[in-house]
Amino acid sequence: MENIKMKKVTMALIFIGALILGAFPASADVIKLKTVGNSGKSPAWQWAPYAKLMERVKRNTNGRVELQIYPPGQLVPYGQHLEAVRARVLDIAVVVPGYYNNEFALSNIWNFMYTDLGADPVRSAKMWTDLYDNYMSMDFEKLDLECVGGNGSPIISYDLFTIDKPIKRYEDMKGLKLRSNSAAMSAMHKSAGAVPVFMGGGAVPDALSKKMLNGVPMSDHWGLAIPIWEYGKPGYWTVTGSYPQGVSCLATSNRRNTKWTKKVSEADKEVIGAAFRQFVIDEANAVNAAADKFRKDAIAKGMILSEWPDSEKKRFAEAWKPLIDEAIEFAKKEGAPAKYMMEAMHQWIKEN
């Protein structure tokens, strides 16, 4: 008799458990968004803002949405993020407007103009967010894309790492093979008589160590300069003012059948957008801290740091003026309000 009672209790518990699982399929209801970031896990500090972002999205959506963030290049080549998002290979990925000059007219005016106005990581991230809805969003909307939450990773000034000699004047770049990662950077090299060599960032240390490159424009903000210096042995770091390095943002596709459009609620989209905006501020603060550390480490290791006088910086800045004019003309053909956006940029600088 006891056995029959136990069997009935067991069956009842199994039935109740099945009902509960049926009503609350925990794993089935979690929306997992496959995402590719802008930086990898080495040095370690670079991944910390991404780890916070993943935790923040999961917590603030009450576990309904999770980000699965992969380092760049792991799922698709870095330069193919836009195509991968549009083809739904990725749900969200870092898109760099500067890699697609004819797709992002207003974004590229912003890239050139803000570099010239004087870039600071935190300010540039805030400026992009503040102006995105009225201006740069038009670039994304025509491609059925959305820069989630209007987020924009910071502009970071690039200086010049060289192996054989310091670059004391604009003319000293003539004939040097310098790595390029964008049409804008290639145009800058050519204007100084250098030879642009387009290659991915992962190939740079080896190319420097084998002298396939004479130098590379890069930032001292990402914490990568010291490891590259130790491996590739470029002996000189020259502060040139800045190459025009553009914003990047975590973008998703708004097409009808994407996971973002069909499965993520409007309320959770708002929450995720806020998390992304906070992420870029966290990232901007981290790159500023890394830049400060670089200066100390570089001097301690004996790297030769120098800075161009303002006269040379101005000459270098003149080299990208044609790029701004070209971007403005293209934007006008697109019917984009380039003039109003530039006025808004200057006004933002005054107020902030």
Protein Blocks (a to p, Z undefined) as FASTA:
>chain_A
ZZmmmmmmmmmmmmmmmmmmmmmgfklmpccdddddfbdfbdfklmmmmmmmmmmmmmmn
nomaccddddehklmcfklmmmmmmnomafbdcddfklmmmlmmmlmmmmmmmmmnopaf
klmmmmmmmmmmmmmmmmmmmnopacehhiacdddddddddfkbccfbfklmgopacddf
bfklmmmmmmnopacddddfklmmmmmmnopagbdcddfklopmmmmmmmnopabdcdeh
iacdddddddddfbfkbmklmmmcfklmmmmmmmmmmmmmmmmmmmmmmmmmmmmmmmmn
opacddddfklmmmmmmmmmmmmmmmmmmmmmnopafklmmmmmmmmmmmZZ
